[in-house]
């Protein structure tokens, strides 16, 4: 299973509750209503109580900063394709 429990999978799939999963970072978060895409990270599943896997956002930036010393974050169009999905961390066994 991709997520910790069927409830989590169902809610993320339906997208009706204020919880989002970002496969790029393996990050679970509650959207912040400031008009942007910021999220408050959560560490435990609200339904089954499992500890969620550690977010890989720091690692994402670390690797891309190394590849491109002047890396400009999400908007940088040099971001390799594998870093736009969960491919990069799955491939590295993270
Ligand atoms: Zn769960």
PDB file of the backbone (N, CA, C, O) and the ligand in Angstrom, with CONECT records:
HET     ZN  A 101       1
ATOM      1  N   UNK A   1       0.856  -1.208   0.000  1.00  0.00           N
ATOM      2  CA  UNK A   1       0.000   0.000   0.000  1.00  0.00           C
ATOM      3  C   UNK A   1       0.886   1.250   0.000  1.00  0.00           C
ATOM      4  O   UNK A   1       1.935   1.285   0.643  1.00  0.00           O
ATOM      5  N   UNK A   2       0.444   2.263  -0.729  1.00  0.00           N
ATOM      6  CA  UNK A   2       1.211   3.496  -0.837  1.00  0.00           C
ATOM      7  C   UNK A   2       1.171   4.286   0.469  1.00  0.00           C
ATOM      8  O   UNK A   2       2.167   4.889   0.867  1.00  0.00           O
ATOM      9  N   UNK A   3       0.018   4.278   1.130  1.00  0.00           N
ATOM     10  CA  UNK A   3      -0.135   5.059   2.352  1.00  0.00           C
ATOM     11  C   UNK A   3      -0.344   4.137   3.547  1.00  0.00           C
ATOM     12  O   UNK A   3      -0.430   2.918   3.399  1.00  0.00           O
ATOM     13  N   UNK A   4      -0.423   4.731   4.726  1.00  0.00           N
ATOM     14  CA  UNK A   4      -0.455   3.932   5.949  1.00  0.00           C
ATOM     15  C   UNK A   4      -1.730   3.112   6.114  1.00  0.00           C
ATOM     16  O   UNK A   4      -1.692   2.039   6.716  1.00  0.00           O
ATOM     17  N   UNK A   5      -2.850   3.588   5.596  1.00  0.00           N
ATOM     18  CA  UNK A   5      -4.103   2.868   5.807  1.00  0.00           C
ATOM     19  C   UNK A   5      -5.091   3.220   4.688  1.00  0.00           C
ATOM     20  O   UNK A   5      -4.887   4.172   3.935  1.00  0.00           O
ATOM     21  N   UNK A   6      -6.136   2.448   4.602  1.00  0.00           N
ATOM     22  CA  UNK A   6      -7.129   2.643   3.546  1.00  0.00           C
ATOM     23  C   UNK A   6      -7.830   3.993   3.674  1.00  0.00           C
ATOM     24  O   UNK A   6      -8.176   4.614   2.669  1.00  0.00           O
ATOM     25  N   UNK A   7      -8.040   4.447   4.910  1.00  0.00           N
ATOM     26  CA  UNK A   7      -8.703   5.747   5.128  1.00  0.00           C
ATOM     27  C   UNK A   7      -7.866   6.875   4.517  1.00  0.00           C
ATOM     28  O   UNK A   7      -8.380   7.724   3.789  1.00  0.00           O
ATOM     29  N   UNK A   8      -6.591   6.864   4.823  1.00  0.00           N
ATOM     30  CA  UNK A   8      -5.689   7.885   4.282  1.00  0.00           C
ATOM     31  C   UNK A   8      -5.727   7.844   2.757  1.00  0.00           C
ATOM     32  O   UNK A   8      -5.879   8.876   2.104  1.00  0.00           O
ATOM     33  N   UNK A   9      -5.590   6.659   2.202  1.00  0.00           N
ATOM     34  CA  UNK A   9      -5.583   6.516   0.746  1.00  0.00           C
ATOM     35  C   UNK A   9      -6.883   7.044   0.149  1.00  0.00           C
ATOM     36  O   UNK A   9      -6.871   7.745  -0.863  1.00  0.00           O
ATOM     37  N   UNK A  10      -7.991   6.706   0.777  1.00  0.00           N
ATOM     38  CA  UNK A  10      -9.298   7.125   0.275  1.00  0.00           C
ATOM     39  C   UNK A  10      -9.436   8.656   0.310  1.00  0.00           C
ATOM     40  O   UNK A  10      -9.859   9.270  -0.669  1.00  0.00           O
ATOM     41  N   UNK A  11      -9.074   9.257   1.445  1.00  0.00           N
ATOM     42  CA  UNK A  11      -9.236  10.710   1.567  1.00  0.00           C
ATOM     43  C   UNK A  11      -8.312  11.478   0.630  1.00  0.00           C
ATOM     44  O   UNK A  11      -8.699  12.501   0.065  1.00  0.00           O
ATOM     45  N   UNK A  12      -7.092  10.982   0.468  1.00  0.00           N
ATOM     46  CA  UNK A  12      -6.185  11.661  -0.468  1.00  0.00           C
ATOM     47  C   UNK A  12      -6.699  11.526  -1.890  1.00  0.00           C
ATOM     48  O   UNK A  12      -6.603  12.454  -2.692  1.00  0.00           O
ATOM     49  N   UNK A  13      -7.241  10.369  -2.187  1.00  0.00           N
ATOM     50  CA  UNK A  13      -7.765  10.113  -3.512  1.00  0.00           C
ATOM     51  C   UNK A  13      -8.974  11.003  -3.806  1.00  0.00           C
ATOM     52  O   UNK A  13      -9.077  11.573  -4.892  1.00  0.00           O
ATOM     53  N   UNK A  14      -9.877  11.121  -2.852  1.00  0.00           N
ATOM     54  CA  UNK A  14     -11.087  11.911  -3.046  1.00  0.00           C
ATOM     55  C   UNK A  14     -10.802  13.414  -3.005  1.00  0.00           C
ATOM     56  O   UNK A  14     -11.469  14.201  -3.676  1.00  0.00           O
ATOM     57  N   UNK A  15      -9.799  13.798  -2.208  1.00  0.00           N
ATOM     58  CA  UNK A  15      -9.399  15.201  -2.152  1.00  0.00           C
ATOM     59  C   UNK A  15     -10.410  16.132  -1.500  1.00  0.00           C
ATOM     60  O   UNK A  15     -10.371  17.342  -1.726  1.00  0.00           O
ATOM     61  N   UNK A  16     -11.314  15.584  -0.695  1.00  0.00           N
ATOM     62  CA  UNK A  16     -12.351  16.433  -0.091  1.00  0.00           C
ATOM     63  C   UNK A  16     -12.012  16.893   1.315  1.00  0.00           C
ATOM     64  O   UNK A  16     -12.626  17.829   1.828  1.00  0.00           O
ATOM     65  N   UNK A  17     -11.058  16.254   1.933  1.00  0.00           N
ATOM     66  CA  UNK A  17     -10.627  16.747   3.246  1.00  0.00           C
ATOM     67  C   UNK A  17      -9.347  17.552   3.070  1.00  0.00           C
ATOM     68  O   UNK A  17      -8.610  17.361   2.103  1.00  0.00           O
ATOM     69  N   UNK A  18      -9.091  18.451   4.013  1.00  0.00           N
ATOM     70  CA  UNK A  18      -7.946  19.351   3.908  1.00  0.00           C
ATOM     71  C   UNK A  18      -6.658  18.635   4.299  1.00  0.00           C
ATOM     72  O   UNK A  18      -6.029  18.946   5.311  1.00  0.00           O
ATOM     73  N   UNK A  19      -6.294  17.682   3.480  1.00  0.00           N
ATOM     74  CA  UNK A  19      -5.043  16.975   3.691  1.00  0.00           C
ATOM     75  C   UNK A  19      -4.505  16.608   2.314  1.00  0.00           C
ATOM     76  O   UNK A  19      -5.232  16.098   1.461  1.00  0.00           O
ATOM     77  N   UNK A  20      -3.222  16.877   2.115  1.00  0.00           N
ATOM     78  CA  UNK A  20      -2.645  16.611   0.802  1.00  0.00           C
ATOM     79  C   UNK A  20      -1.356  15.817   0.948  1.00  0.00           C
ATOM     80  O   UNK A  20      -0.652  15.897   1.954  1.00  0.00           O
ATOM     81  N   UNK A  21      -1.078  15.050  -0.093  1.00  0.00           N
ATOM     82  CA  UNK A  21       0.161  14.285  -0.151  1.00  0.00           C
ATOM     83  C   UNK A  21       0.963  14.784  -1.333  1.00  0.00           C
ATOM     84  O   UNK A  21       0.442  14.893  -2.443  1.00  0.00           O
ATOM     85  N   UNK A  22       2.233  15.088  -1.098  1.00  0.00           N
ATOM     86  CA  UNK A  22       3.107  15.516  -2.189  1.00  0.00           C
ATOM     87  C   UNK A  22       4.127  14.414  -2.447  1.00  0.00           C
ATOM     88  O   UNK A  22       5.064  14.240  -1.668  1.00  0.00           O
ATOM     89  N   UNK A  23       3.949  13.667  -3.541  1.00  0.00           N
ATOM     90  CA  UNK A  23       4.846  12.544  -3.805  1.00  0.00           C
ATOM     91  C   UNK A  23       6.298  12.957  -3.997  1.00  0.00           C
ATOM     92  O   UNK A  23       7.203  12.169  -3.724  1.00  0.00           O
ATOM     93  N   UNK A  24       6.533  14.177  -4.461  1.00  0.00           N
ATOM     94  CA  UNK A  24       7.921  14.643  -4.627  1.00  0.00           C
ATOM     95  C   UNK A  24       8.705  14.561  -3.329  1.00  0.00           C
ATOM     96  O   UNK A  24       9.873  14.172  -3.307  1.00  0.00           O
ATOM     97  N   UNK A  25       8.027  14.941  -2.239  1.00  0.00           N
ATOM     98  CA  UNK A  25       8.704  15.018  -0.941  1.00  0.00           C
ATOM     99  C   UNK A  25       8.256  13.924   0.016  1.00  0.00           C
ATOM    100  O   UNK A  25       8.728  13.854   1.151  1.00  0.00           O
ATOM    101  N   UNK A  26       7.336  13.062  -0.447  1.00  0.00           N
ATOM    102  CA  UNK A  26       6.724  12.085   0.458  1.00  0.00           C
ATOM    103  C   UNK A  26       6.159  12.832   1.674  1.00  0.00           C
ATOM    104  O   UNK A  26       6.265  12.383   2.815  1.00  0.00           O
ATOM    105  N   UNK A  27       5.558  13.987   1.381  1.00  0.00           N
ATOM    106  CA  UNK A  27       5.113  14.853   2.471  1.00  0.00           C
ATOM    107  C   UNK A  27       3.605  14.881   2.620  1.00  0.00           C
ATOM    108  O   UNK A  27       2.867  14.956   1.637  1.00  0.00           O
ATOM    109  N   UNK A  28       3.161  14.818   3.867  1.00  0.00           N
ATOM    110  CA  UNK A  28       1.735  14.911   4.174  1.00  0.00           C
ATOM    111  C   UNK A  28       1.501  16.249   4.849  1.00  0.00           C
ATOM    112  O   UNK A  28       2.227  16.615   5.773  1.00  0.00           O
ATOM    113  N   UNK A  29       0.480  16.992   4.388  1.00  0.00           N
ATOM    114  CA  UNK A  29       0.288  18.298   4.992  1.00  0.00           C
ATOM    115  C   UNK A  29      -1.118  18.825   4.884  1.00  0.00           C
ATOM    116  O   UNK A  29      -1.919  18.402   4.051  1.00  0.00           O
ATOM    117  N   UNK A  30      -1.384  19.776   5.774  1.00  0.00           N
ATOM    118  CA  UNK A  30      -2.663  20.470   5.793  1.00  0.00           C
ATOM    119  C   UNK A  30      -2.454  21.797   5.069  1.00  0.00           C
ATOM    120  O   UNK A  30      -1.602  22.588   5.474  1.00  0.00           O
ATOM    121  N   UNK A  31      -3.218  22.057   4.001  1.00  0.00           N
ATOM    122  CA  UNK A  31      -3.039  23.305   3.253  1.00  0.00           C
ATOM    123  C   UNK A  31      -3.254  24.532   4.149  1.00  0.00           C
ATOM    124  O   UNK A  31      -4.141  24.552   5.003  1.00  0.00           O
ATOM    125  N   UNK A  32      -2.425  25.541   3.931  1.00  0.00           N
ATOM    126  CA  UNK A  32      -2.553  26.802   4.655  1.00  0.00           C
ATOM    127  C   UNK A  32      -3.282  27.776   3.729  1.00  0.00           C
ATOM    128  O   UNK A  32      -2.886  27.971   2.579  1.00  0.00           O
ATOM    129  N   UNK A  33      -4.333  28.373   4.237  1.00  0.00           N
ATOM    130  CA  UNK A  33      -5.196  29.208   3.403  1.00  0.00           C
ATOM    131  C   UNK A  33      -4.663  30.629   3.257  1.00  0.00           C
ATOM    132  O   UNK A  33      -5.313  31.592   3.666  1.00  0.00           O
ATOM    133  N   UNK A  34      -3.481  30.750   2.676  1.00  0.00           N
ATOM    134  CA  UNK A  34      -2.899  32.083   2.479  1.00  0.00           C
ATOM    135  C   UNK A  34      -2.824  32.408   0.986  1.00  0.00           C
ATOM    136  O   UNK A  34      -2.159  33.362   0.583  1.00  0.00           O
ATOM    137  N   UNK A  35      -3.509  31.610   0.177  1.00  0.00           N
ATOM    138  CA  UNK A  35      -3.502  31.856  -1.249  1.00  0.00           C
ATOM    139  C   UNK A  35      -2.361  31.174  -1.975  1.00  0.00           C
ATOM    140  O   UNK A  35      -2.360  31.114  -3.204  1.00  0.00           O
ATOM    141  N   UNK A  36      -1.396  30.663  -1.242  1.00  0.00           N
ATOM    142  CA  UNK A  36      -0.259  29.978  -1.857  1.00  0.00           C
ATOM    143  C   UNK A  36      -0.395  28.476  -1.741  1.00  0.00           C
ATOM    144  O   UNK A  36      -1.482  27.951  -1.500  1.00  0.00           O
ATOM    145  N   UNK A  37       0.719  27.793  -1.916  1.00  0.00           N
ATOM    146  CA  UNK A  37       0.664  26.331  -1.892  1.00  0.00           C
ATOM    147  C   UNK A  37       1.277  25.761  -0.614  1.00  0.00           C
ATOM    148  O   UNK A  37       1.531  24.559  -0.528  1.00  0.00           O
ATOM    149  N   UNK A  38       1.515  26.621   0.378  1.00  0.00           N
ATOM    150  CA  UNK A  38       2.158  26.176   1.624  1.00  0.00           C
ATOM    151  C   UNK A  38       1.267  25.208   2.389  1.00  0.00           C
ATOM    152  O   UNK A  38       0.039  25.291   2.360  1.00  0.00           O
ATOM    153  N   UNK A  39       1.934  24.290   3.073  1.00  0.00           N
ATOM    154  CA  UNK A  39       1.198  23.316   3.879  1.00  0.00           C
ATOM    155  C   UNK A  39       1.854  23.177   5.239  1.00  0.00           C
ATOM    156  O   UNK A  39       3.066  23.331   5.390  1.00  0.00           O
ATOM    157  N   UNK A  40       1.017  22.882   6.225  1.00  0.00           N
ATOM    158  CA  UNK A  40       1.536  22.543   7.536  1.00  0.00           C
ATOM    159  C   UNK A  40       1.782  21.040   7.541  1.00  0.00           C
ATOM    160  O   UNK A  40       0.855  20.243   7.397  1.00  0.00           O
ATOM    161  N   UNK A  41       3.037  20.668   7.707  1.00  0.00           N
ATOM    162  CA  UNK A  41       3.373  19.246   7.681  1.00  0.00           C
ATOM    163  C   UNK A  41       2.759  18.510   8.867  1.00  0.00           C
ATOM    164  O   UNK A  41       2.713  19.045   9.975  1.00  0.00           O
ATOM    165  N   UNK A  42       2.295  17.307   8.642  1.00  0.00           N
ATOM    166  CA  UNK A  42       1.831  16.481   9.761  1.00  0.00           C
ATOM    167  C   UNK A  42       2.701  15.230   9.843  1.00  0.00           C
ATOM    168  O   UNK A  42       3.218  14.754   8.832  1.00  0.00           O
ATOM    169  N   UNK A  43       2.854  14.710  11.039  1.00  0.00           N
ATOM    170  CA  UNK A  43       3.750  13.582  11.254  1.00  0.00           C
ATOM    171  C   UNK A  43       3.036  12.285  11.598  1.00  0.00           C
ATOM    172  O   UNK A  43       3.638  11.211  11.597  1.00  0.00           O
ATOM    173  N   UNK A  44       1.736  12.398  11.895  1.00  0.00           N
ATOM    174  CA  UNK A  44       0.963  11.200  12.222  1.00  0.00           C
ATOM    175  C   UNK A  44      -0.320  11.184  11.406  1.00  0.00           C
ATOM    176  O   UNK A  44      -0.886  12.234  11.101  1.00  0.00           O
ATOM    177  N   UNK A  45      -0.772   9.994  11.057  1.00  0.00           N
ATOM    178  CA  UNK A  45      -2.015   9.876  10.317  1.00  0.00           C
ATOM    179  C   UNK A  45      -3.191  10.208  11.233  1.00  0.00           C
ATOM    180  O   UNK A  45      -3.280   9.674  12.338  1.00  0.00           O
ATOM    181  N   UNK A  46      -4.099  11.088  10.786  1.00  0.00           N
ATOM    182  CA  UNK A  46      -5.250  11.454  11.623  1.00  0.00           C
ATOM    183  C   UNK A  46      -6.237  10.294  11.785  1.00  0.00           C
ATOM    184  O   UNK A  46      -7.066  10.320  12.695  1.00  0.00           O
ATOM    185  N   UNK A  47      -6.162   9.291  10.930  1.00  0.00           N
ATOM    186  CA  UNK A  47      -7.133   8.199  10.997  1.00  0.00           C
ATOM    187  C   UNK A  47      -6.606   7.001  11.747  1.00  0.00           C
ATOM    188  O   UNK A  47      -7.286   6.497  12.641  1.00  0.00           O
ATOM    189  N   UNK A  48      -5.417   6.523  11.417  1.00  0.00           N
ATOM    190  CA  UNK A  48      -4.934   5.305  12.089  1.00  0.00           C
ATOM    191  C   UNK A  48      -3.867   5.614  13.136  1.00  0.00           C
ATOM    192  O   UNK A  48      -3.504   4.734  13.916  1.00  0.00           O
ATOM    193  N   UNK A  49      -3.362   6.838  13.169  1.00  0.00           N
ATOM    194  CA  UNK A  49      -2.390   7.209  14.199  1.00  0.00           C
ATOM    195  C   UNK A  49      -0.968   6.778  13.907  1.00  0.00           C
ATOM    196  O   UNK A  49      -0.082   7.007  14.730  1.00  0.00           O
ATOM    197  N   UNK A  50      -0.722   6.164  12.767  1.00  0.00           N
ATOM    198  CA  UNK A  50       0.647   5.750  12.430  1.00  0.00           C
ATOM    199  C   UNK A  50       1.560   6.954  12.274  1.00  0.00           C
ATOM    200  O   UNK A  50       1.134   8.022  11.833  1.00  0.00           O
ATOM    201  N   UNK A  51       2.814   6.767  12.639  1.00  0.00           N
ATOM    202  CA  UNK A  51       3.797   7.797  12.315  1.00  0.00           C
ATOM    203  C   UNK A  51       4.015   7.757  10.809  1.00  0.00           C
ATOM    204  O   UNK A  51       4.238   6.690  10.236  1.00  0.00           O
ATOM    205  N   UNK A  52       3.952   8.915  10.173  1.00  0.00           N
ATOM    206  CA  UNK A  52       4.125   8.969   8.727  1.00  0.00           C
ATOM    207  C   UNK A  52       5.618   8.979   8.397  1.00  0.00           C
ATOM    208  O   UNK A  52       6.432   9.392   9.223  1.00  0.00           O
ATOM    209  N   UNK A  53       5.976   8.529   7.203  1.00  0.00           N
ATOM    210  CA  UNK A  53       7.400   8.532   6.849  1.00  0.00           C
ATOM    211  C   UNK A  53       7.948   9.951   6.847  1.00  0.00           C
ATOM    212  O   UNK A  53       7.222  10.917   6.612  1.00  0.00           O
ATOM    213  N   UNK A  54       9.219  10.053   7.110  1.00  0.00           N
ATOM    214  CA  UNK A  54       9.875  11.364   7.180  1.00  0.00           C
ATOM    215  C   UNK A  54       9.791  12.066   5.825  1.00  0.00           C
ATOM    216  O   UNK A  54      10.024  11.456   4.782  1.00  0.00           O
ATOM    217  N   UNK A  55       9.458  13.343   5.857  1.00  0.00           N
ATOM    218  CA  UNK A  55       9.402  14.123   4.623  1.00  0.00           C
ATOM    219  C   UNK A  55      10.809  14.267   4.041  1.00  0.00           C
ATOM    220  O   UNK A  55      11.787  14.417   4.775  1.00  0.00           O
ATOM    221  N   UNK A  56      10.892  14.218   2.711  1.00  0.00           N
ATOM    222  CA  UNK A  56      12.191  14.292   2.042  1.00  0.00           C
ATOM    223  C   UNK A  56      12.441  15.653   1.406  1.00  0.00           C
ATOM    224  O   UNK A  56      13.273  15.776   0.508  1.00  0.00           O
ATOM    225  N   UNK A  57      11.716  16.687   1.873  1.00  0.00           N
ATOM    226  CA  UNK A  57      11.872  17.991   1.220  1.00  0.00           C
ATOM    227  C   UNK A  57      13.287  18.551   1.397  1.00  0.00           C
ATOM    228  O   UNK A  57      13.831  19.141   0.463  1.00  0.00           O
ATOM    229  N   UNK A  58      13.887  18.379   2.570  1.00  0.00           N
ATOM    230  CA  UNK A  58      15.255  18.885   2.765  1.00  0.00           C
ATOM    231  C   UNK A  58      16.222  18.189   1.817  1.00  0.00           C
ATOM    232  O   UNK A  58      17.105  18.814   1.229  1.00  0.00           O
ATOM    233  N   UNK A  59      16.030  16.870   1.683  1.00  0.00           N
ATOM    234  CA  UNK A  59      16.897  16.073   0.805  1.00  0.00           C
ATOM    235  C   UNK A  59      16.729  16.513  -0.652  1.00  0.00           C
ATOM    236  O   UNK A  59      17.698  16.606  -1.405  1.00  0.00           O
ATOM    237  N   UNK A  60      15.481  16.779  -1.027  1.00  0.00           N
ATOM    238  CA  UNK A  60      15.174  17.231  -2.392  1.00  0.00           C
ATOM    239  C   UNK A  60      15.995  18.477  -2.719  1.00  0.00           C
ATOM    240  O   UNK A  60      16.662  18.547  -3.751  1.00  0.00           O
ATOM    241  N   UNK A  61      15.932  19.470  -1.806  1.00  0.00           N
ATOM    242  CA  UNK A  61      16.677  20.718  -2.031  1.00  0.00           C
ATOM    243  C   UNK A  61      18.183  20.485  -1.966  1.00  0.00           C
ATOM    244  O   UNK A  61      18.939  21.087  -2.728  1.00  0.00           O
ATOM    245  N   UNK A  62      18.610  19.632  -1.079  1.00  0.00           N
ATOM    246  CA  UNK A  62      20.038  19.343  -0.934  1.00  0.00           C
ATOM    247  C   UNK A  62      20.606  18.809  -2.257  1.00  0.00           C
ATOM    248  O   UNK A  62      21.637  19.281  -2.735  1.00  0.00           O
ATOM    249  N   UNK A  63      19.927  17.832  -2.832  1.00  0.00           N
ATOM    250  CA  UNK A  63      20.414  17.218  -4.073  1.00  0.00           C
ATOM    251  C   UNK A  63      20.386  18.227  -5.220  1.00  0.00           C
ATOM    252  O   UNK A  63      21.342  18.334  -5.989  1.00  0.00           O
ATOM    253  N   UNK A  64      19.277  18.967  -5.326  1.00  0.00           N
ATOM    254  CA  UNK A  64      19.167  19.899  -6.457  1.00  0.00           C
ATOM    255  C   UNK A  64      20.101  21.102  -6.294  1.00  0.00           C
ATOM    256  O   UNK A  64      20.602  21.635  -7.285  1.00  0.00           O
ATOM    257  N   UNK A  65      20.337  21.528  -5.061  1.00  0.00           N
ATOM    258  CA  UNK A  65      21.312  22.605  -4.832  1.00  0.00           C
ATOM    259  C   UNK A  65      22.706  22.159  -5.233  1.00  0.00           C
ATOM    260  O   UNK A  65      23.520  22.960  -5.694  1.00  0.00           O
ATOM    261  N   UNK A  66      22.972  20.877  -5.054  1.00  0.00           N
ATOM    262  CA  UNK A  66      24.266  20.340  -5.444  1.00  0.00           C
ATOM    263  C   UNK A  66      24.402  20.285  -6.974  1.00  0.00           C
ATOM    264  O   UNK A  66      25.453  20.602  -7.531  1.00  0.00           O
ATOM    265  N   UNK A  67      23.311  19.876  -7.636  1.00  0.00           N
ATOM    266  CA  UNK A  67      23.317  19.799  -9.101  1.00  0.00           C
ATOM    267  C   UNK A  67      23.440  21.173  -9.732  1.00  0.00           C
ATOM    268  O   UNK A  67      24.174  21.374 -10.700  1.00  0.00           O
ATOM    269  N   UNK A  68      22.692  22.125  -9.152  1.00  0.00           N
ATOM    270  CA  UNK A  68      22.644  23.485  -9.708  1.00  0.00           C
ATOM    271  C   UNK A  68      22.936  24.463  -8.570  1.00  0.00           C
ATOM    272  O   UNK A  68      22.047  24.767  -7.775  1.00  0.00           O
ATOM    273  N   UNK A  69      24.178  24.958  -8.484  1.00  0.00           N
ATOM    274  CA  UNK A  69      24.545  25.815  -7.352  1.00  0.00           C
ATOM    275  C   UNK A  69      23.640  27.045  -7.187  1.00  0.00           C
ATOM    276  O   UNK A  69      23.496  27.565  -6.081  1.00  0.00           O
ATOM    277  N   UNK A  70      23.038  27.504  -8.274  1.00  0.00           N
ATOM    278  CA  UNK A  70      22.142  28.664  -8.166  1.00  0.00           C
ATOM    279  C   UNK A  70      20.683  28.231  -8.289  1.00  0.00           C
ATOM    280  O   UNK A  70      19.849  28.977  -8.800  1.00  0.00           O
ATOM    281  N   UNK A  71      20.385  27.030  -7.821  1.00  0.00           N
ATOM    282  CA  UNK A  71      19.048  26.459  -7.966  1.00  0.00           C
ATOM    283  C   UNK A  71      17.987  27.385  -7.371  1.00  0.00           C
ATOM    284  O   UNK A  71      18.152  27.954  -6.292  1.00  0.00           O
ATOM    285  N   UNK A  72      16.892  27.510  -8.122  1.00  0.00           N
ATOM    286  CA  UNK A  72      15.886  28.515  -7.794  1.00  0.00           C
ATOM    287  C   UNK A  72      14.599  27.925  -7.200  1.00  0.00           C
ATOM    288  O   UNK A  72      13.559  28.584  -7.197  1.00  0.00           O
ATOM    289  N   UNK A  73      14.668  26.707  -6.707  1.00  0.00           N
ATOM    290  CA  UNK A  73      13.481  26.132  -6.066  1.00  0.00           C
ATOM    291  C   UNK A  73      12.476  25.570  -7.047  1.00  0.00           C
ATOM    292  O   UNK A  73      12.814  25.213  -8.175  1.00  0.00           O
ATOM    293  N   UNK A  74      11.219  25.496  -6.593  1.00  0.00           N
ATOM    294  CA  UNK A  74      10.171  24.817  -7.359  1.00  0.00           C
ATOM    295  C   UNK A  74      10.026  25.340  -8.777  1.00  0.00           C
ATOM    296  O   UNK A  74       9.700  24.584  -9.693  1.00  0.00           O
ATOM    297  N   UNK A  75      10.265  26.622  -8.958  1.00  0.00           N
ATOM    298  CA  UNK A  75      10.015  27.245 -10.254  1.00  0.00           C
ATOM    299  C   UNK A  75      11.148  26.992 -11.248  1.00  0.00           C
ATOM    300  O   UNK A  75      11.028  27.312 -12.431  1.00  0.00           O
ATOM    301  N   UNK A  76      12.247  26.416 -10.762  1.00  0.00           N
ATOM    302  CA  UNK A  76      13.414  26.238 -11.633  1.00  0.00           C
ATOM    303  C   UNK A  76      13.114  25.186 -12.698  1.00  0.00           C
ATOM    304  O   UNK A  76      12.837  24.031 -12.376  1.00  0.00           O
ATOM    305  N   UNK A  77      13.171  25.591 -13.966  1.00  0.00           N
ATOM    306  CA  UNK A  77      12.767  24.640 -15.012  1.00  0.00           C
ATOM    307  C   UNK A  77      13.879  23.657 -15.382  1.00  0.00           C
ATOM    308  O   UNK A  77      13.726  22.855 -16.304  1.00  0.00           O
ATOM    309  N   UNK A  78      14.989  23.725 -14.664  1.00  0.00           N
ATOM    310  CA  UNK A  78      16.021  22.709 -14.867  1.00  0.00           C
ATOM    311  C   UNK A  78      15.756  21.465 -14.016  1.00  0.00           C
ATOM    312  O   UNK A  78      16.468  20.467 -14.130  1.00  0.00           O
ATOM    313  N   UNK A  79      14.750  21.525 -13.180  1.00  0.00           N
ATOM    314  CA  UNK A  79      14.440  20.391 -12.310  1.00  0.00           C
ATOM    315  C   UNK A  79      14.263  19.124 -13.142  1.00  0.00           C
ATOM    316  O   UNK A  79      13.358  19.047 -13.973  1.00  0.00           O
ATOM    317  N   UNK A  80      15.126  18.131 -12.921  1.00  0.00           N
ATOM    318  CA  UNK A  80      15.004  16.902 -13.718  1.00  0.00           C
ATOM    319  C   UNK A  80      13.641  16.228 -13.506  1.00  0.00           C
ATOM    320  O   UNK A  80      13.038  16.326 -12.438  1.00  0.00           O
ATOM    321  N   UNK A  81      13.187  15.555 -14.537  1.00  0.00           N
ATOM    322  CA  UNK A  81      11.858  14.939 -14.529  1.00  0.00           C
ATOM    323  C   UNK A  81      11.636  14.053 -13.298  1.00  0.00           C
ATOM    324  O   UNK A  81      10.563  14.084 -12.695  1.00  0.00           O
ATOM    325  N   UNK A  82      12.643  13.269 -12.930  1.00  0.00           N
ATOM    326  CA  UNK A  82      12.451  12.332 -11.809  1.00  0.00           C
ATOM    327  C   UNK A  82      12.187  13.071 -10.493  1.00  0.00           C
ATOM    328  O   UNK A  82      11.626  12.493  -9.562  1.00  0.00           O
ATOM    329  N   UNK A  83      12.589  14.345 -10.411  1.00  0.00           N
ATOM    330  CA  UNK A  83      12.376  15.113  -9.176  1.00  0.00           C
ATOM    331  C   UNK A  83      11.005  15.785  -9.126  1.00  0.00           C
ATOM    332  O   UNK A  83      10.678  16.485  -8.168  1.00  0.00           O
ATOM    333  N   UNK A  84      10.206  15.561 -10.175  1.00  0.00           N
ATOM    334  CA  UNK A  84       8.852  16.106 -10.175  1.00  0.00           C
ATOM    335  C   UNK A  84       7.845  15.059  -9.701  1.00  0.00           C
ATOM    336  O   UNK A  84       6.642  15.314  -9.658  1.00  0.00           O
ATOM    337  N   UNK A  85       8.346  13.902  -9.352  1.00  0.00           N
ATOM    338  CA  UNK A  85       7.466  12.842  -8.860  1.00  0.00           C
ATOM    339  C   UNK A  85       8.203  12.110  -7.736  1.00  0.00           C
ATOM    340  O   UNK A  85       9.207  12.599  -7.218  1.00  0.00           O
ATOM    341  N   UNK A  86       7.693  10.942  -7.368  1.00  0.00           N
ATOM    342  CA  UNK A  86       8.365  10.168  -6.328  1.00  0.00           C
ATOM    343  C   UNK A  86       9.486   9.285  -6.881  1.00  0.00           C
ATOM    344  O   UNK A  86      10.091   8.504  -6.147  1.00  0.00           O
ATOM    345  N   UNK A  87       9.757   9.421  -8.201  1.00  0.00           N
ATOM    346  CA  UNK A  87      10.746   8.535  -8.840  1.00  0.00           C
ATOM    347  C   UNK A  87      12.129   8.655  -8.198  1.00  0.00           C
ATOM    348  O   UNK A  87      12.811   7.649  -8.001  1.00  0.00           O
ATOM    349  N   UNK A  88      12.548   9.889  -7.871  1.00  0.00           N
ATOM    350  CA  UNK A  88      13.923  10.098  -7.388  1.00  0.00           C
ATOM    351  C   UNK A  88      14.177   9.409  -6.056  1.00  0.00           C
ATOM    352  O   UNK A  88      15.234   8.802  -5.886  1.00  0.00           O
ATOM    353  N   UNK A  89      13.259   9.477  -5.112  1.00  0.00           N
ATOM    354  CA  UNK A  89      13.527   8.844  -3.803  1.00  0.00           C
ATOM    355  C   UNK A  89      13.261   7.364  -3.807  1.00  0.00           C
ATOM    356  O   UNK A  89      13.866   6.623  -3.031  1.00  0.00           O
ATOM    357  N   UNK A  90      12.356   6.910  -4.677  1.00  0.00           N
ATOM    358  CA  UNK A  90      12.134   5.467  -4.785  1.00  0.00           C
ATOM    359  C   UNK A  90      13.382   4.807  -5.388  1.00  0.00           C
ATOM    360  O   UNK A  90      13.845   3.763  -4.929  1.00  0.00           O
ATOM    361  N   UNK A  91      13.907   5.458  -6.435  1.00  0.00           N
ATOM    362  CA  UNK A  91      15.097   4.964  -7.105  1.00  0.00           C
ATOM    363  C   UNK A  91      16.293   4.868  -6.150  1.00  0.00           C
ATOM    364  O   UNK A  91      17.115   3.957  -6.249  1.00  0.00           O
ATOM    365  N   UNK A  92      16.370   5.841  -5.215  1.00  0.00           N
ATOM    366  CA  UNK A  92      17.483   5.867  -4.272  1.00  0.00           C
ATOM    367  C   UNK A  92      17.214   5.045  -3.009  1.00  0.00           C
ATOM    368  O   UNK A  92      18.052   4.984  -2.109  1.00  0.00           O
ATOM    369  N   UNK A  93      16.063   4.429  -2.954  1.00  0.00           N
ATOM    370  CA  UNK A  93      15.719   3.606  -1.796  1.00  0.00           C
ATOM    371  C   UNK A  93      15.582   4.379  -0.493  1.00  0.00           C
ATOM    372  O   UNK A  93      15.869   3.850   0.580  1.00  0.00           O
ATOM    373  N   UNK A  94      15.142   5.631  -0.586  1.00  0.00           N
ATOM    374  CA  UNK A  94      15.018   6.460   0.628  1.00  0.00           C
ATOM    375  C   UNK A  94      13.711   6.165   1.377  1.00  0.00           C
ATOM    376  O   UNK A  94      13.445   6.770   2.415  1.00  0.00           O
TER     377      UNK A  94
HETATM  378 ZN    ZN A 101      -3.327   5.941   8.392  1.00  0.00          ZN
END
